[in-house]
Structure formats: C-alpha cells, structure tokens
C-alpha cells in the first residue's frame, strides 16, 4: 500500500501531475481508487495495482490526445473489423460451396445431353412455344417468365439468374 505522498511522487515521475491536490481531486472524483486511513488525518492508502492501472489509463489518454486517436473507438473498430473478416470468410466458403454445386449440376446436365438421343432444347421449346417462333416472341415470353421469377416479387433468385443468363444469350 502506498500513501498519498508516495503515489503523488510516482505520478510526478511519470509526468502525469505536478501536485498532491490534483491527486486528491482524482481520488474524490473516483478516478483513482484509494482508501482513507483510520486516523483522522486526511490521508489515503492506494494499492500499487490501482495506481499502475491509473497511470496506464492516463498514458493512453495522453497518447490519444498527442496523436489524435481515440483508443477506445479504435479498439471497438478493430474488433468489429475482425468480426466482419470472419463473416466474410464464412460467406466466401458458402459461395465456394454453391459454385461447386453449380459446376456439378452443369456436368450432370452435359452428361444427360450427351446420353440423350434427342437434340438439346431450344429456347422456343423451353418456353413451350412452336419451333418456328420468332425472336421477338421468345424475348417477350422470357420477360414474362423473368417477371414471375424476380426475387422482389417473391420468386427464386437462383432460377431468376439462370433464366436471365439464357435471356441475355437469346437477345
């Protein structure tokens, strides 16, 4: 346990304060933890651990004001950034899995087309139109289908993307 004078000397050595009255004010404000002595003299006992924590806090405040950085805000931002990086990695993993699924499905479709005797589907057959349907009619039917599949209208986003790719090719 350190008394008030010893604590003030240590704080003066660190360049944090220049007199005992400031230290007493910090104690009364609750910024520095201390216990009053049992006798009637106005003196305080300060634990070295509490004094060390207070010195560190004051040094951080001084560095923050010196360099214009808010340490607490920076620390919060750092942990938020770390959390976002983890979420980003999880999303990347999910995207890789979905891409693997899509590649597998494409391979399966290609194998089916290779095994099938019938010619591959045309856009007109896919949309249920006659084989001799003109390009404008195919585009209109694609637009109707895309409207129904649009995610904003409650449609499936994956199907929308697939059919939109086909629509883009058919243009």
N, C-alpha and C positions, 0 to 999 in steps of 0.2 A: 504494500500500500504506500502510495506517495501522498505527501501532504501538499497543500496548495502552493507553497513556495517552490518545492521541487518540480511540481508539474509546470508551474509558470516558467521556471528556468529551462526545462526541456522544450517547452513551446517557443521560448525566446531563441534557443539554439537552432530550432528549425525555421525561424523567421516567420512564425505564424502570428505572434502577438508581441507587444512591447511593454505591457504592464499587467499587474495582478488583477486590476479592476475589470479588465476585459474578460479574463478567465472566470471571475466570479459571475459576471453577467451571463456568460455561456452556461455556467452551472445552473443559475437561477432560471434561465430560459429552457433548460432541459436539453441543450445541445451536447453537453459534456456530462456524463454520468459521474456522480460523486455522492459520498455520504458525509453527513455532519459529524463532527466529533462529539463525544459525550459531555465534555465540559462546556461551559458557557462561552468560551472563546469562539469567535466566528471563524472556524477553520474547517476544512474539508479533507477527506481522505479519498483518493482516486486510485482505482485499480489500474495497474500498468497496461492491462489488456484494453481497458476502456480508453485510456489515453492514446495508445497506439492506434486504435480504430479511429479516434477523433483526428489524430494527426494525418492519417491516410486520407480521411474524408476531406480535410482542409487542403491537402496537397492536390487531390483530384480536382477540387473546386478551383484552385489556383491555376492548374494546368488547363482546365477547361476555359477559364477566362483569358488565359495567356494565348491559347491557340484558337479560340473562338469555337470550340467544340463542346457540345453538351454530351457528357459521357453517358448519362442515363438514357438519353434519346438514342445515342449511337449504339449502346448495348441492346436496347429494345429492337432497333432496326436490324442489328446483326442477327439476333435470334429469329426475327421474322424472316429475314433473308435465308437463313439456314433452313427454316421450316419450308419455305417456298421451294428451295432447291430439292428437298426431299420429295415434296409433292410433284415437282417437275420430273424427277427421276421415275416416280411411280407412273406418271402419265406416259412417259416415254416407253416404259415397259409395256403398258397396256396397248399403246399404239403398235409396238413391235409384234405383240401377240395377235392383234387384229390384222396386221399386214400379213402375218404368217397364215392366218386362216383364209384370207382372201387369195393368197397365192395357191394354197391347197385347193380351194374351190375352183380356181381358174384351171389348174392342172386336171382336176376331175372333169370339168366341162370339156376341155380339149380332148381328154381320153374318150369321153362319151361321143363327141363329134367324130373322132377317128373310128370308133367302133360302129357308129350308126351308118346304115346304108343310105338313109335319106339325106338330101342336101341340107346344109345348115339353114337355119331360119333367116328369113329376110325381115326387114322392118315391117313390111306390109303384113306378113303372116303373123308376126309377133303381136301386132296391134289388132288382128282379126279383120284385116281389110283384104280386098281382092288382090291378086298378084299383079294386076295391071294398074294399081292405084298410082296416081301422080304424086310428085314430090310435095306439093303444097298440101294435099290431103293428109299425107303422112306426118308432115310438120304440125298441122292442126291437131291431129289425134295425139301426137306426142305432148303438145302443150296441155291438152285436156288431162292427160294422164299425169303429167308433172304437177298440175294444179292440185289434183287429188292427193298426190304423194308428198306435197310440200310439208316440211316439219311445222311451219307456222299454222297450218290448217289441220294439224293432228296426224299427219302422215308419218311414215317411217323414213328416217333420214338416210339410212343405208340404201334402201330401194330408190329413193329420190336421186342419190348420187349416181347410182348405176344407170338409171334411165336418162339422167341428164347427160352423162358421158355419151350414151348412144344417140341422144338427140343432137349433141354437138357434132358427132360424126355424120349424122344424116343431113345436116344443114347444107 
